[in-house]
Amino acid sequence: MNPKDQRRALIAKIKIAQKQLDLDDDTYRAMLMRVAGANSCTKMDMRQLEAVLAELVAKGFAPTKKHTAPKRRSSADAMMGKIGALLADGKKPWAYAHAMAKRMFGVDRVEWLTDEHMHKLVAALQIAANRQKAKGV
C-alpha cells in the first residue's frame, strides 16, 4: 500500500472510531486539537494521525478485523467440478447452487463454502437429481 493509501486508511479508521465511540463533532475536534494540535485529520501528518488513533483506542475503540473472502482451496476444485456436473445434468444455472448455499449456510457464493458445507451441498444436489430421475423428468 502506498503512503497516500495508508494515510486514507488511517483517516477512515479514525472516522470509524469517532462513530463507534459516538463522539459529537465538538468533542471530536477538541480531542484532535489536544492530541495532534490540529482540528482536522486532513491537516495532520502520519505521526499525528497515528497518535490520534492511539488515543481513540485508549478511549475504547476496538478496530474490527478486515473481512475478506477465503482463499480457494485445491480440495474445493474437485467439489466445484462435481457441483458443476450436477447442475449441468439437471439443466440448472450456477445461480441455483448459489441460492442453495445462501439458504442452507447463509453464504452468498458456493466458492466461499467450507469443505464440509460443499460436501453437504453436493449431497443436496445429488438428492434433488435422484428425485428428478425417479419422477422421470
C-alpha positions as CSV (number, residue, x, y, z in Angstrom):
1,M,0.0,0.0,0.0
2,N,1.5,3.4,-1.0
3,P,1.8,6.2,1.6
4,K,-1.2,8.1,0.2
5,D,-3.5,5.0,0.6
6,Q,-2.1,4.3,4.1
7,R,-3.0,7.9,5.1
8,R,-6.5,7.5,3.7
9,A,-7.0,4.2,5.5
10,L,-5.8,5.7,8.8
11,I,-8.2,8.7,8.4
12,A,-11.0,6.2,7.6
13,K,-10.2,4.3,10.8
14,I,-10.3,7.5,12.8
15,K,-13.7,8.4,11.4
16,I,-15.0,4.9,12.2
17,A,-13.7,5.2,15.7
18,Q,-15.5,8.6,16.0
19,K,-18.8,6.9,15.1
20,Q,-18.1,3.8,17.2
21,L,-17.3,6.0,20.3
22,D,-20.3,8.2,19.5
23,L,-18.2,11.4,19.7
24,D,-20.1,14.6,18.7
25,D,-18.2,16.9,16.3
26,D,-17.2,19.4,19.0
27,T,-15.8,16.7,21.3
28,Y,-14.0,15.0,18.4
29,R,-12.4,18.2,17.2
30,A,-11.3,19.1,20.7
31,M,-9.6,15.7,21.1
32,L,-7.9,16.2,17.7
33,M,-6.6,19.6,18.9
34,R,-5.4,18.2,22.2
35,V,-3.7,15.2,20.8
36,A,-2.3,16.4,17.4
37,G,-2.6,20.2,17.5
38,A,-4.9,20.3,14.5
39,N,-8.7,20.3,14.3
40,S,-8.9,18.2,11.1
41,C,-7.3,14.9,10.1
42,T,-6.6,16.4,6.6
43,K,-4.1,18.8,8.2
44,M,-2.1,16.1,10.0
45,D,0.9,14.0,9.0
46,M,1.1,10.2,9.6
47,R,2.7,10.6,13.0
48,Q,-0.2,12.8,14.2
49,L,-2.8,10.5,12.7
50,E,-1.3,7.5,14.5
51,A,-1.3,9.4,17.8
52,V,-5.0,10.3,17.3
53,L,-5.8,6.6,16.5
54,A,-3.8,5.5,19.6
55,E,-5.9,8.0,21.7
56,L,-9.1,6.6,20.3
57,V,-8.0,3.0,21.0
58,A,-7.2,4.1,24.6
59,K,-10.7,5.5,24.9
60,G,-12.3,2.2,23.9
61,F,-12.2,2.0,20.1
62,A,-12.0,-1.6,19.0
63,P,-10.9,-1.9,15.4
64,T,-12.6,-4.9,13.7
65,K,-10.8,-7.4,11.6
66,K,-11.0,-6.8,7.9
67,H,-13.3,-9.3,6.2
68,T,-12.0,-11.0,3.2
69,A,-13.2,-13.9,1.1
70,P,-11.4,-17.1,2.0
71,K,-8.8,-18.3,-0.4
72,R,-9.7,-21.1,-2.9
73,R,-8.6,-24.5,-1.8
74,S,-7.3,-27.1,-4.2
75,S,-9.6,-29.6,-2.4
76,A,-12.5,-27.4,-3.4
77,D,-11.7,-27.7,-7.1
78,A,-13.0,-31.3,-7.2
79,M,-16.1,-30.4,-5.4
80,M,-16.7,-27.4,-7.7
81,G,-16.4,-29.8,-10.6
82,K,-19.0,-32.1,-9.1
83,I,-21.4,-29.3,-8.4
84,G,-21.0,-28.0,-12.0
85,A,-21.7,-31.5,-13.3
86,L,-24.8,-31.9,-11.1
87,L,-26.1,-28.5,-12.3
88,A,-25.4,-29.3,-15.9
89,D,-27.2,-32.7,-15.6
90,G,-30.2,-31.0,-14.0
91,K,-30.1,-28.2,-16.5
92,K,-29.8,-25.7,-13.7
93,P,-27.7,-22.4,-13.6
94,W,-25.0,-21.6,-11.1
95,A,-27.4,-19.2,-9.6
96,Y,-29.3,-22.2,-8.3
97,A,-26.3,-23.5,-6.4
98,H,-25.5,-20.0,-5.0
99,A,-29.1,-19.7,-3.8
100,M,-28.9,-23.1,-2.2
101,A,-25.6,-22.1,-0.4
102,K,-27.3,-19.0,0.8
103,R,-30.4,-20.8,2.0
104,M,-28.5,-23.7,3.6
105,F,-25.5,-22.0,5.1
106,G,-26.0,-18.2,4.9
107,V,-23.1,-17.9,2.4
108,D,-23.6,-15.9,-0.8
109,R,-21.3,-17.8,-3.1
110,V,-20.6,-21.5,-3.5
111,E,-16.8,-20.8,-3.8
112,W,-16.8,-19.4,-0.2
113,L,-18.2,-22.6,1.4
114,T,-16.1,-24.7,3.7
115,D,-15.2,-28.2,2.6
116,E,-17.8,-29.6,4.9
117,H,-20.5,-27.3,3.5
118,M,-19.5,-28.1,-0.1
119,H,-20.0,-31.8,0.7
120,K,-23.4,-31.1,2.1
121,L,-24.3,-29.0,-0.9
122,V,-23.2,-31.8,-3.3
123,A,-25.3,-34.3,-1.3
124,A,-28.4,-32.0,-1.5
125,L,-27.9,-31.5,-5.3
126,Q,-27.5,-35.3,-5.7
127,I,-30.7,-35.9,-3.7
128,A,-32.5,-33.4,-5.9
129,A,-31.2,-35.1,-9.0
130,N,-32.2,-38.5,-7.8
131,R,-35.7,-37.2,-7.1
132,Q,-36.0,-35.8,-10.6
133,K,-34.8,-39.0,-12.1
134,A,-37.4,-41.0,-10.1
135,K,-40.1,-38.7,-11.3
136,G,-39.0,-39.4,-14.9
137,V,-38.2,-35.8,-15.7
